[in-house]
Amino acid sequence: MVMPDPTADPMGSPEAGLALLRKQVALQTELESRAARQRTLIAADDAGPLLKLLAERQELVGKLTETCAQFKVLQPNWESVRERMTEAQRTEAVRLLAGIKEQFQRTIERDEQDARLLAVRKQAVAGVLRTTHSTNQAIEAYRVPAEQSKRFDQVDERM
């Protein structure tokens, strides 16, 4: 199998590689920003805006996936691309890659915490619903049917 010449492929240029890394950092930064807002909306127990925010996050994840797929094209030739970088470009690439990894880890940790918080909220709501259901059943058990209620009223009037 013949590998494409990374110097002939614009995706194999150091500039293209750095541009993809910068784009990924920018998208990750947006995702982190949404994750912080997500925590606030979960705490506020506001489902509408939370669902909208989750849709925005899903869109960002889609863009990140596209960027990762584009970067994956570079991976087989990354060493060659890296060798053609200036020292400043190499330093930037290392910094960007480390930043991407850190951002990704923070986002995962925050999402795991939010998932636990949502699970606790879900259990609390389920408990309230069970209590409400039990209370309604108890009220129904003591409620006198309408027909019997009339008879009791009539008995009261006779006395």
C-alpha positions in Angstrom: 0.0 0.0 0.0 1.4 3.4 -1.0 1.1 6.1 1.6 0.3 9.6 0.4 3.1 12.1 0.5 2.3 14.3 3.5 4.0 17.3 1.8 1.7 17.0 -1.2 -1.4 16.7 1.0 -2.6 20.0 2.5 -3.9 18.0 5.5 -0.4 16.8 6.0 1.1 20.3 6.5 2.1 21.5 9.9 -0.2 24.5 9.5 -3.2 22.2 8.8 -2.4 20.0 11.8 -2.1 23.0 14.1 -5.3 24.5 12.7 -7.1 21.2 13.6 -5.7 21.2 17.1 -6.6 24.8 17.6 -10.2 24.1 16.4 -10.4 21.1 18.7 -9.3 23.3 21.7 -11.8 25.9 20.8 -14.6 23.3 20.6 -13.6 21.7 23.8 -13.6 25.2 25.5 -17.1 25.8 24.3 -18.1 22.3 25.6 -16.6 23.1 29.0 -18.5 26.4 29.1 -21.7 24.6 28.4 -20.9 22.0 31.0 -20.5 24.7 33.7 -23.9 26.1 32.6 -25.3 22.6 32.7 -24.4 22.3 36.4 -26.2 25.5 37.2 -29.4 24.4 35.3 -29.4 21.0 37.1 -29.1 22.8 40.4 -32.0 25.1 39.4 -34.1 22.1 38.5 -35.0 23.8 35.2 -35.7 21.1 32.6 -36.5 23.3 29.5 -33.3 25.3 29.4 -31.3 22.1 30.4 -32.7 20.2 27.4 -31.8 23.1 25.1 -28.3 23.2 26.5 -27.9 19.4 26.1 -28.9 19.8 22.4 -26.2 22.5 22.0 -23.7 20.2 23.7 -24.6 17.4 21.3 -24.0 19.7 18.4 -20.6 20.5 19.7 -19.8 16.9 20.2 -20.7 16.3 16.6 -18.3 19.0 15.5 -15.6 17.6 17.8 -16.1 14.2 16.2 -15.7 15.6 12.8 -12.5 17.4 13.8 -11.1 14.2 15.4 -11.9 12.3 12.2 -10.0 15.0 10.2 -7.1 14.7 12.6 -7.1 10.9 12.3 -6.2 11.4 8.7 -3.0 13.0 9.9 -2.1 10.4 12.5 -0.3 7.9 10.2 2.0 10.7 9.0 2.1 12.7 12.3 5.8 12.1 12.9 6.6 13.4 9.4 4.3 16.4 9.9 5.9 17.0 13.4 9.4 16.8 11.9 8.5 19.6 9.4 7.3 21.9 12.1 9.4 24.7 13.4 10.4 24.6 17.1 7.6 27.1 17.9 5.0 25.0 16.1 6.2 21.8 17.8 5.9 23.5 21.2 2.4 24.8 20.3 1.4 21.3 19.1 2.6 19.7 22.4 0.8 22.4 24.4 -2.4 22.0 22.4 -2.4 18.2 22.7 -1.9 18.4 26.5 -4.6 21.0 26.7 -7.0 18.9 24.8 -6.3 15.9 27.0 -6.9 18.0 30.2 -10.1 19.6 28.8 -11.4 16.2 27.9 -10.7 14.8 31.3 -12.3 17.8 33.1 -15.4 17.5 30.9 -15.7 13.8 31.6 -15.3 14.3 35.4 -17.9 17.1 35.4 -20.3 15.1 33.4 -19.9 12.1 35.7 -20.6 14.4 38.7 -23.7 15.8 36.9 -24.9 12.4 36.1 -24.7 11.5 39.8 -26.5 14.7 40.7 -29.3 13.9 38.2 -29.6 10.4 39.5 -30.1 11.7 43.0 -32.7 14.2 41.7 -34.4 11.4 39.8 -34.6 9.3 43.0 -36.0 12.2 45.0 -38.7 12.9 42.3 -39.6 9.2 42.2 -39.9 9.2 46.0 -42.2 12.2 45.9 -44.3 10.6 43.2 -44.6 7.4 45.2 -45.6 9.4 48.3 -48.1 11.4 46.3 -49.5 8.2 44.8 -49.8 6.6 48.2 -51.5 9.7 49.6 -54.0 9.7 46.7 -54.7 6.1 47.3 -55.4 6.8 51.0 -57.6 9.7 50.2 -59.5 7.5 47.7 -59.9 4.8 50.3 -61.6 7.2 52.7 -63.6 9.0 50.1 -67.3 8.1 50.3 -68.9 7.4 46.9 -71.3 10.1 45.8 -74.4 7.9 46.1 -73.6 6.9 49.7 -72.8 10.5 50.5 -76.4 11.5 49.6 -77.7 8.8 51.9 -75.7 10.0 54.8 -76.9 13.5 54.2 -80.5 12.3 54.2 -79.9 10.4 57.5 -78.5 13.5 59.0 -81.7 15.5 58.0 -84.0 12.9 59.5 -82.4 13.1 62.9 
